[in-house]
Amino acid sequence: MYWYDFNADASVLEIGGGYGAVTSLFCEKCREVTVTERNKERAVVLSERLRDYDNVTVLSGDFFDNSIFLYWSEQFLLPPVSAVY
């Protein structure tokens, strides 16, 4: 995904960060990254891998759990949102 022209001022939501292969790219290219990982062990590994980035928030849990969804919507859904598939 290095070829994609990310908006440097973008806020990114990654659902299911796994071990962070794509997350680190988002951290390098975008202003703010929030990543969810429902597997607690992977979330710990993800947090460790991303510890040098100051623009990332790792949330452990299922995105569709109300607390994570509410966190995201309160923080980021006020401006228009675009998705990359």
Rosetta constraint file for C-alpha pairs under 8 A:
AtomPair CA 1 CA 25 HARMONIC 7.97 0.50
AtomPair CA 2 CA 25 HARMONIC 7.59 0.50
AtomPair CA 6 CA 10 HARMONIC 7.48 0.50
AtomPair CA 6 CA 29 HARMONIC 6.25 0.50
AtomPair CA 6 CA 30 HARMONIC 6.77 0.50
AtomPair CA 7 CA 29 HARMONIC 7.52 0.50
AtomPair CA 7 CA 30 HARMONIC 6.47 0.50
AtomPair CA 8 CA 29 HARMONIC 5.81 0.50
AtomPair CA 8 CA 30 HARMONIC 4.58 0.50
AtomPair CA 8 CA 31 HARMONIC 5.79 0.50
AtomPair CA 9 CA 30 HARMONIC 5.91 0.50
AtomPair CA 9 CA 31 HARMONIC 4.95 0.50
AtomPair CA 9 CA 32 HARMONIC 7.77 0.50
AtomPair CA 10 CA 30 HARMONIC 5.30 0.50
AtomPair CA 10 CA 31 HARMONIC 5.55 0.50
AtomPair CA 10 CA 32 HARMONIC 6.61 0.50
AtomPair CA 11 CA 30 HARMONIC 6.56 0.50
AtomPair CA 11 CA 31 HARMONIC 6.03 0.50
AtomPair CA 11 CA 32 HARMONIC 4.65 0.50
AtomPair CA 11 CA 33 HARMONIC 5.75 0.50
AtomPair CA 11 CA 34 HARMONIC 7.78 0.50
AtomPair CA 11 CA 76 HARMONIC 7.40 0.50
AtomPair CA 12 CA 26 HARMONIC 7.29 0.50
AtomPair CA 12 CA 30 HARMONIC 7.26 0.50
AtomPair CA 12 CA 32 HARMONIC 6.24 0.50
AtomPair CA 12 CA 33 HARMONIC 4.72 0.50
AtomPair CA 12 CA 34 HARMONIC 6.12 0.50
AtomPair CA 13 CA 33 HARMONIC 6.06 0.50
AtomPair CA 13 CA 34 HARMONIC 4.92 0.50
AtomPair CA 13 CA 35 HARMONIC 5.75 0.50
AtomPair CA 13 CA 36 HARMONIC 7.94 0.50
AtomPair CA 14 CA 23 HARMONIC 7.40 0.50
AtomPair CA 14 CA 33 HARMONIC 7.55 0.50
AtomPair CA 14 CA 34 HARMONIC 6.30 0.50
AtomPair CA 14 CA 35 HARMONIC 4.61 0.50
AtomPair CA 14 CA 36 HARMONIC 6.37 0.50
AtomPair CA 15 CA 35 HARMONIC 5.91 0.50
AtomPair CA 15 CA 36 HARMONIC 5.08 0.50
AtomPair CA 15 CA 37 HARMONIC 6.81 0.50
AtomPair CA 15 CA 63 HARMONIC 6.66 0.50
AtomPair CA 16 CA 35 HARMONIC 6.95 0.50
AtomPair CA 16 CA 36 HARMONIC 5.38 0.50
AtomPair CA 16 CA 37 HARMONIC 4.68 0.50
AtomPair CA 16 CA 38 HARMONIC 6.94 0.50
AtomPair CA 17 CA 21 HARMONIC 7.95 0.50
AtomPair CA 17 CA 22 HARMONIC 7.53 0.50
AtomPair CA 17 CA 23 HARMONIC 6.47 0.50
AtomPair CA 17 CA 35 HARMONIC 5.85 0.50
AtomPair CA 17 CA 36 HARMONIC 6.04 0.50
AtomPair CA 17 CA 37 HARMONIC 5.48 0.50
AtomPair CA 17 CA 43 HARMONIC 7.95 0.50
AtomPair CA 17 CA 46 HARMONIC 7.48 0.50
AtomPair CA 18 CA 37 HARMONIC 6.43 0.50
AtomPair CA 18 CA 42 HARMONIC 6.08 0.50
AtomPair CA 18 CA 43 HARMONIC 7.46 0.50
AtomPair CA 18 CA 46 HARMONIC 7.12 0.50
AtomPair CA 19 CA 42 HARMONIC 6.06 0.50
AtomPair CA 19 CA 43 HARMONIC 7.65 0.50
AtomPair CA 19 CA 45 HARMONIC 6.44 0.50
AtomPair CA 19 CA 46 HARMONIC 5.16 0.50
AtomPair CA 19 CA 49 HARMONIC 7.84 0.50
AtomPair CA 20 CA 24 HARMONIC 6.02 0.50
AtomPair CA 20 CA 46 HARMONIC 5.61 0.50
AtomPair CA 20 CA 49 HARMONIC 7.13 0.50
AtomPair CA 20 CA 50 HARMONIC 7.61 0.50
AtomPair CA 21 CA 25 HARMONIC 7.32 0.50
AtomPair CA 22 CA 26 HARMONIC 6.52 0.50
AtomPair CA 23 CA 27 HARMONIC 6.25 0.50
AtomPair CA 23 CA 33 HARMONIC 7.85 0.50
AtomPair CA 23 CA 35 HARMONIC 7.46 0.50
AtomPair CA 24 CA 28 HARMONIC 6.30 0.50
AtomPair CA 24 CA 50 HARMONIC 6.78 0.50
AtomPair CA 25 CA 29 HARMONIC 6.22 0.50
AtomPair CA 26 CA 30 HARMONIC 5.60 0.50
AtomPair CA 26 CA 33 HARMONIC 6.73 0.50
AtomPair CA 27 CA 31 HARMONIC 7.25 0.50
AtomPair CA 27 CA 32 HARMONIC 6.99 0.50
AtomPair CA 27 CA 33 HARMONIC 6.20 0.50
AtomPair CA 27 CA 53 HARMONIC 6.78 0.50
AtomPair CA 27 CA 55 HARMONIC 6.52 0.50
AtomPair CA 27 CA 56 HARMONIC 6.67 0.50
AtomPair CA 31 CA 55 HARMONIC 6.52 0.50
AtomPair CA 32 CA 55 HARMONIC 4.97 0.50
AtomPair CA 32 CA 56 HARMONIC 6.04 0.50
AtomPair CA 33 CA 55 HARMONIC 6.12 0.50
AtomPair CA 33 CA 56 HARMONIC 4.64 0.50
AtomPair CA 33 CA 57 HARMONIC 6.32 0.50
AtomPair CA 34 CA 56 HARMONIC 5.68 0.50
AtomPair CA 34 CA 57 HARMONIC 4.75 0.50
AtomPair CA 34 CA 58 HARMONIC 6.04 0.50
AtomPair CA 34 CA 59 HARMONIC 7.43 0.50
AtomPair CA 35 CA 56 HARMONIC 7.51 0.50
AtomPair CA 35 CA 57 HARMONIC 6.29 0.50
AtomPair CA 35 CA 58 HARMONIC 5.04 0.50
AtomPair CA 35 CA 59 HARMONIC 6.13 0.50
AtomPair CA 36 CA 43 HARMONIC 7.80 0.50
AtomPair CA 36 CA 58 HARMONIC 5.94 0.50
AtomPair CA 36 CA 59 HARMONIC 4.71 0.50
AtomPair CA 36 CA 60 HARMONIC 5.83 0.50
AtomPair CA 36 CA 61 HARMONIC 6.56 0.50
AtomPair CA 36 CA 62 HARMONIC 7.07 0.50
AtomPair CA 36 CA 63 HARMONIC 6.26 0.50
AtomPair CA 37 CA 42 HARMONIC 6.92 0.50
AtomPair CA 37 CA 43 HARMONIC 5.49 0.50
AtomPair CA 37 CA 58 HARMONIC 7.58 0.50
AtomPair CA 37 CA 59 HARMONIC 6.42 0.50
AtomPair CA 37 CA 60 HARMONIC 5.14 0.50
AtomPair CA 37 CA 61 HARMONIC 5.77 0.50
AtomPair CA 37 CA 62 HARMONIC 6.71 0.50
AtomPair CA 37 CA 63 HARMONIC 7.81 0.50
AtomPair CA 38 CA 43 HARMONIC 7.31 0.50
AtomPair CA 38 CA 60 HARMONIC 5.46 0.50
AtomPair CA 38 CA 61 HARMONIC 3.95 0.50
AtomPair CA 38 CA 62 HARMONIC 4.65 0.50
AtomPair CA 38 CA 63 HARMONIC 7.49 0.50
AtomPair CA 39 CA 43 HARMONIC 6.20 0.50
AtomPair CA 39 CA 60 HARMONIC 7.01 0.50
AtomPair CA 39 CA 61 HARMONIC 6.89 0.50
AtomPair CA 40 CA 44 HARMONIC 6.28 0.50
AtomPair CA 40 CA 60 HARMONIC 5.92 0.50
AtomPair CA 40 CA 61 HARMONIC 7.26 0.50
AtomPair CA 41 CA 45 HARMONIC 6.43 0.50
AtomPair CA 42 CA 46 HARMONIC 5.90 0.50
AtomPair CA 43 CA 47 HARMONIC 6.07 0.50
AtomPair CA 43 CA 58 HARMONIC 7.04 0.50
AtomPair CA 43 CA 59 HARMONIC 7.38 0.50
AtomPair CA 43 CA 60 HARMONIC 5.73 0.50
AtomPair CA 44 CA 48 HARMONIC 6.31 0.50
AtomPair CA 45 CA 49 HARMONIC 6.16 0.50
AtomPair CA 46 CA 50 HARMONIC 6.18 0.50
AtomPair CA 46 CA 58 HARMONIC 7.56 0.50
AtomPair CA 47 CA 51 HARMONIC 5.92 0.50
AtomPair CA 47 CA 58 HARMONIC 6.36 0.50
AtomPair CA 50 CA 56 HARMONIC 7.57 0.50
AtomPair CA 59 CA 68 HARMONIC 7.33 0.50
AtomPair CA 61 CA 65 HARMONIC 7.19 0.50
AtomPair CA 61 CA 68 HARMONIC 7.35 0.50
AtomPair CA 62 CA 68 HARMONIC 7.37 0.50
AtomPair CA 63 CA 68 HARMONIC 5.54 0.50
AtomPair CA 63 CA 69 HARMONIC 5.88 0.50
AtomPair CA 64 CA 68 HARMONIC 6.99 0.50
AtomPair CA 64 CA 69 HARMONIC 5.99 0.50
AtomPair CA 65 CA 69 HARMONIC 6.37 0.50
AtomPair CA 66 CA 70 HARMONIC 5.86 0.50
AtomPair CA 67 CA 71 HARMONIC 6.15 0.50
AtomPair CA 68 CA 72 HARMONIC 6.27 0.50
AtomPair CA 69 CA 73 HARMONIC 6.13 0.50
AtomPair CA 70 CA 74 HARMONIC 5.96 0.50
AtomPair CA 71 CA 75 HARMONIC 6.17 0.50
AtomPair CA 72 CA 76 HARMONIC 5.82 0.50
AtomPair CA 72 CA 77 HARMONIC 7.09 0.50
AtomPair CA 73 CA 77 HARMONIC 4.84 0.50
AtomPair CA 73 CA 78 HARMONIC 7.49 0.50
AtomPair CA 74 CA 78 HARMONIC 7.54 0.50
AtomPair CA 77 CA 81 HARMONIC 6.65 0.50
